[in-house]
Amino acid sequence: MLLFDLGPSDKYKNSIRAQTFQNKQPALLGVANLVRLDYILTESLFHILPPGHPTSELATESETDFKASIYLTLGGYYRQAIAALRGWLEIILAGIYYNRHYNYLHSPYDRFKQDRERSPTWTRLLKCVFERDSFASADREHDLKQLLEGLYDDLSAFVHRRGFAEHDLQLHRHSPRYDNVSFDLWFSLAKRVSDATVQVLIVEYAPQLGRYFSTSSQELASFQKHLPKETAERPLVAEFLASISTELSSFPGGT
């Protein structure tokens, strides 16, 4: 038990998990809200995208990256939890990248799935995605590429401990410990990744999501309920929601 740090992370009466639940209840409710939001979006896309679509197939991995990050945080492994957030972001973008490279024989996505082709680097991935008209427009209007580049750079700092003199999330100890500041840093980055994933999924799949939410008022209400205020107020997201409201109001009996 000591070898695997199960005691300080989980088993002791004053374990990191227990301290986190005691001290971070409002934040953990916020985390649960982000999990639900991610599920609503990926489940919606699962229903409206064709079988075998990269975003639907990879969504399982992006979801578990986020949940693994939460689990690591609850055990006091804050740096590793932040590294897992980068995986969440990368896989969402990879699904979007392969959206244009999957539905033909020997496609890059097929080769990727068979381990016959490496996934694009982050730099190449962004370059290819932002060559698309929808992303180029979103970048001109909302600086989306700069947002993603800044977020990725901030997350990457923790993968190899760059800048550890400023953020030493292990607290110079050999076993994990609960740390209020480290948790808050992780949570702030988790919210930024959630915000970014919502925006990029809307940019790539706005028509499909718009049609889906327009015909499912319950799912639309759930999506809006779980959107954090900061994300809902993003112009890109607000415009998407406004377009759905306009479409709904055009239906007979619409409001």
C-alpha positions as CSV (number, residue, x, y, z in Angstrom):
1,M,0.0,0.0,0.0
2,L,2.8,2.4,0.9
3,L,4.7,1.6,-2.3
4,F,1.7,2.7,-4.4
5,D,0.8,5.7,-2.3
6,L,-2.7,4.3,-1.7
7,G,-2.7,5.4,1.9
8,P,-2.1,9.1,1.4
9,S,-4.2,9.3,-1.7
10,D,-7.2,7.2,-0.7
11,K,-7.1,5.1,2.5
12,Y,-6.0,7.2,5.4
13,K,-8.7,9.0,7.3
14,N,-7.2,12.3,6.3
15,S,-6.4,11.2,2.8
16,I,-6.0,13.6,-0.1
17,R,-9.3,12.5,-1.5
18,A,-11.1,13.2,1.8
19,Q,-9.4,16.6,2.1
20,T,-10.3,17.5,-1.5
21,F,-14.0,16.6,-1.0
22,Q,-14.0,18.5,2.3
23,N,-12.4,21.7,1.1
24,K,-13.4,21.8,-2.6
25,Q,-17.1,20.9,-2.7
26,P,-18.2,23.9,-4.9
27,A,-15.3,23.3,-7.3
28,L,-16.0,19.6,-7.5
29,L,-19.6,20.5,-8.4
30,G,-18.1,22.6,-11.2
31,V,-16.0,19.7,-12.3
32,A,-19.1,17.4,-12.4
33,N,-20.8,20.0,-14.5
34,L,-17.9,20.0,-17.0
35,V,-18.1,16.2,-17.2
36,R,-21.8,16.4,-17.9
37,L,-21.3,19.1,-20.6
38,D,-18.6,17.0,-22.3
39,Y,-20.9,14.0,-22.3
40,I,-23.8,15.9,-23.8
41,L,-21.7,17.2,-26.7
42,T,-20.0,13.9,-27.5
43,E,-23.3,11.9,-27.1
44,S,-25.1,14.3,-29.4
45,L,-22.3,13.9,-32.0
46,F,-22.5,10.1,-31.6
47,H,-26.2,10.2,-32.6
48,I,-25.7,12.6,-35.6
49,L,-22.4,11.5,-37.1
50,P,-22.1,8.4,-39.3
51,P,-20.8,5.1,-37.8
52,G,-17.1,4.9,-37.7
53,H,-16.6,8.7,-37.6
54,P,-13.3,9.8,-36.0
55,T,-14.9,12.2,-33.5
56,S,-17.3,9.6,-32.2
57,E,-14.7,6.9,-32.0
58,L,-12.1,9.0,-30.3
59,A,-14.5,10.6,-27.9
60,T,-14.3,7.6,-25.6
61,E,-10.6,8.3,-25.2
62,S,-11.0,12.1,-24.7
63,E,-13.7,11.4,-22.1
64,T,-11.5,9.0,-20.1
65,D,-8.5,11.4,-20.3
66,F,-10.7,14.0,-18.6
67,K,-11.9,11.5,-16.0
68,A,-8.4,10.2,-15.4
69,S,-7.3,13.8,-14.9
70,I,-10.0,14.1,-12.2
71,Y,-8.9,10.9,-10.6
72,L,-5.3,11.9,-10.5
73,T,-6.2,15.3,-8.9
74,L,-8.2,13.5,-6.2
75,G,-5.1,11.5,-5.4
76,G,-2.8,14.5,-5.3
77,Y,-1.0,14.0,-8.6
78,Y,-1.6,17.5,-9.8
79,R,1.1,17.7,-12.5
80,Q,0.1,14.4,-14.0
81,A,-3.5,15.5,-13.9
82,I,-2.7,18.6,-15.9
83,A,-0.8,16.4,-18.4
84,A,-3.9,14.3,-18.9
85,L,-5.9,17.5,-19.7
86,R,-3.6,18.0,-22.7
87,G,-4.6,14.5,-23.9
88,W,-8.2,15.5,-23.7
89,L,-7.6,18.6,-25.9
90,E,-5.4,16.8,-28.4
91,I,-7.8,13.9,-29.0
92,I,-10.8,16.3,-29.6
93,L,-8.7,18.2,-32.2
94,A,-7.5,14.9,-33.7
95,G,-11.1,13.8,-34.2
96,I,-11.8,17.1,-36.0
97,Y,-8.7,16.8,-38.1
98,Y,-9.6,13.2,-39.3
99,N,-13.2,14.3,-40.0
100,R,-11.8,15.2,-43.5
101,H,-9.6,12.2,-43.8
102,Y,-11.5,9.1,-43.0
103,N,-14.3,8.1,-45.4
104,Y,-12.3,6.5,-48.2
105,L,-10.2,3.4,-48.7
106,H,-6.7,3.6,-47.0
107,S,-7.5,7.0,-45.5
108,P,-5.1,8.6,-43.1
109,Y,-7.6,7.8,-40.3
110,D,-7.6,4.1,-41.3
111,R,-3.8,4.0,-41.3
112,F,-3.8,5.8,-38.0
113,K,-6.2,3.2,-36.5
114,Q,-4.0,0.4,-37.8
115,D,-0.8,2.0,-36.4
116,R,0.5,2.5,-39.9
117,E,0.6,6.3,-39.6
118,R,1.5,8.7,-36.8
119,S,-1.0,11.3,-35.8
120,P,-0.1,14.9,-36.8
121,T,2.0,16.9,-34.5
122,W,0.1,19.7,-32.6
123,T,1.6,22.4,-34.9
124,R,0.6,20.5,-38.1
125,L,-2.8,19.7,-36.7
126,L,-3.6,23.3,-36.0
127,K,-2.2,24.4,-39.4
128,C,-4.4,21.9,-41.3
129,V,-7.5,22.6,-39.2
130,F,-7.2,26.4,-39.5
131,E,-6.9,26.1,-43.3
132,R,-10.6,25.2,-43.3
133,D,-12.9,28.1,-44.0
134,S,-15.0,27.6,-40.8
135,F,-11.9,27.7,-38.6
136,A,-10.2,30.5,-40.5
137,S,-13.4,32.6,-40.1
138,A,-13.5,31.7,-36.3
139,D,-9.9,32.7,-36.0
140,R,-10.4,36.1,-37.7
141,E,-13.5,36.9,-35.6
142,H,-12.6,35.3,-32.3
143,D,-8.8,34.6,-32.2
144,L,-9.5,30.9,-31.8
145,K,-6.0,29.7,-32.9
146,Q,-4.3,32.0,-30.4
147,L,-6.5,30.7,-27.7
148,L,-5.7,27.1,-28.5
149,E,-1.9,27.8,-28.9
150,G,-1.8,29.5,-25.5
151,L,-3.7,26.8,-23.8
152,Y,-1.6,24.0,-25.3
153,D,1.6,25.8,-24.3
154,D,0.4,26.3,-20.7
155,L,-0.6,22.6,-20.5
156,S,2.7,21.4,-22.0
157,A,4.7,23.2,-19.4
158,F,3.6,20.6,-16.9
159,V,4.3,17.5,-19.1
160,H,8.1,17.9,-18.6
161,R,8.0,20.2,-15.5
162,R,8.9,23.3,-17.4
163,G,8.9,26.2,-15.0
164,F,8.7,24.0,-11.9
165,A,10.4,26.7,-9.8
166,E,7.2,28.7,-10.2
167,H,4.7,25.8,-9.9
168,D,6.2,22.9,-8.0
169,L,3.1,20.8,-7.8
170,Q,4.8,17.9,-5.9
171,L,5.7,20.3,-3.1
172,H,9.3,18.8,-3.0
173,R,7.9,15.6,-1.5
174,H,8.3,12.0,-2.6
175,S,4.6,11.1,-1.9
176,P,1.5,13.1,-2.9
177,R,-0.1,15.7,-0.6
178,Y,-3.2,17.7,-0.7
179,D,-2.5,21.3,-1.9
180,N,-5.2,23.9,-2.3
181,V,-3.2,26.1,-4.8
182,S,-2.3,23.1,-7.0
183,F,-6.0,22.0,-7.1
184,D,-7.1,25.5,-8.1
185,L,-4.5,25.6,-10.9
186,W,-5.7,22.3,-12.2
187,F,-9.3,23.3,-12.1
188,S,-8.6,26.6,-13.9
189,L,-6.9,24.7,-16.7
190,A,-9.7,22.1,-16.8
191,K,-12.2,24.9,-17.3
192,R,-10.1,26.4,-20.1
193,V,-9.9,23.0,-21.9
194,S,-13.6,22.5,-21.6
195,D,-14.2,26.0,-23.0
196,A,-11.9,25.3,-25.9
197,T,-13.4,21.9,-26.8
198,V,-16.9,23.3,-26.8
199,Q,-15.8,26.0,-29.2
200,V,-13.9,23.8,-31.7
201,L,-16.7,21.2,-31.8
202,I,-19.2,24.0,-32.6
203,V,-17.0,25.4,-35.3
204,E,-16.6,22.0,-37.0
205,Y,-20.0,20.6,-36.4
206,A,-22.3,23.6,-36.1
207,P,-24.8,22.5,-38.8
208,Q,-25.1,19.0,-37.4
209,L,-25.4,20.2,-33.8
210,G,-27.8,22.9,-34.8
211,R,-30.2,20.5,-36.5
212,Y,-29.9,18.1,-33.5
213,F,-30.6,20.6,-30.8
214,S,-33.4,22.2,-32.9
215,T,-35.3,19.0,-32.9
216,S,-34.5,18.0,-29.3
217,S,-35.5,20.8,-26.9
218,Q,-34.7,18.6,-23.9
219,E,-31.1,18.1,-25.0
220,L,-30.8,21.8,-25.9
221,A,-32.0,22.8,-22.4
222,S,-29.5,20.4,-20.8
223,F,-26.7,21.7,-23.0
224,Q,-27.5,25.3,-22.0
225,K,-27.9,24.4,-18.3
226,H,-24.4,22.9,-18.1
227,L,-22.6,25.5,-20.1
228,P,-20.4,27.5,-17.7
229,K,-21.2,31.2,-17.8
230,E,-17.8,32.1,-19.3
231,T,-18.3,29.7,-22.2
232,A,-21.9,30.6,-22.8
233,E,-20.8,34.3,-23.2
234,R,-18.2,33.5,-25.8
235,P,-19.4,35.2,-28.9
236,L,-18.8,32.1,-31.0
237,V,-21.0,30.0,-28.6
238,A,-23.6,32.8,-28.1
239,E,-24.0,33.1,-31.9
240,F,-24.5,29.4,-32.2
241,L,-27.2,29.3,-29.6
242,A,-28.9,32.4,-31.1
243,S,-29.0,30.6,-34.5
244,I,-30.8,27.7,-32.9
245,S,-33.3,30.0,-31.2
246,T,-34.0,31.7,-34.5
247,E,-34.6,28.3,-36.1
248,L,-36.9,27.2,-33.3
249,S,-38.9,30.4,-33.5
250,S,-39.5,29.8,-37.3
251,F,-41.3,26.6,-36.6
252,P,-45.1,26.7,-36.3
253,G,-46.0,27.2,-32.7
254,G,-42.3,28.0,-31.9
255,T,-41.3,30.5,-29.2
